[in-house]
């Protein structure tokens, strides 16, 4: 895989999901590796809340590009 790092400092999962088109989908990825949740937890989000936001991100990616790993 050709790797493109698209993160930005201070972002939380809801930010990544809000900008999924620009950050992820614009690149037509074959796979996505997501490192996220640390800032959410630091802001007081519960683990269950972080997981819900993760699932929303995955749903947004798969809605547009179902074959992405």
N, C-alpha and C positions, 0 to 999 in steps of 0.2 A: 504494500500500500504506500502511496505517496501521502505523507502526513502534513496537514495544515493546522497549525495551532491558532485557534480563534477566540480564546478566552480574553477577558478583560478584568482587571483588578476590581475587587469590591462587588462583583456581580453576584446575584442570587439566582436560584433556579427560575423564579418567575421572570426575571430579566432575560435569561437565556431563552425561555419559551416565548416571550414577547417578541424577541428578535430572531427566532428560529429561521425565518426566511433568509435574512442577511448573513447570519453566522454559520448556518449549516446548509440549508437547502440550495442556496445559490451555487454551491460547489458540487452538486449532484454526487454526494459521497456514496461509496460502496459500503462503508461502515462508519460508525460514530463511536468514539470513546469519550465519555463524559466524566470529568472530575468536578464534582459539585457537592454542595451541601454544607461545607465548612462555614461559609458566611451566613447561611440560613440558621444554622445551629447557634452561631455566635450572636445572632440577632434575637435569639430566644425562641426560634421555631422548634416545635417538637419533632422527634424522629419520625413520627407518623405523618406530620405535616410535610416534612422534607420528602418522604417517600411518595406522598400524593402529588407533590410538585414534580418529582422525577417521572412519575407515570404520565402526567400531563405533557411533559416534554417528549417522551417516547411516543405518545399518541399523536402529537403534532407532527413529528417526523414521519411516522408511519402513515398518517392520513395523506401526506403529500407524496411520499416515496416508500411504498409498502415493503419493498425488497431490501431496504437498508438494514444491515446487521447492527 
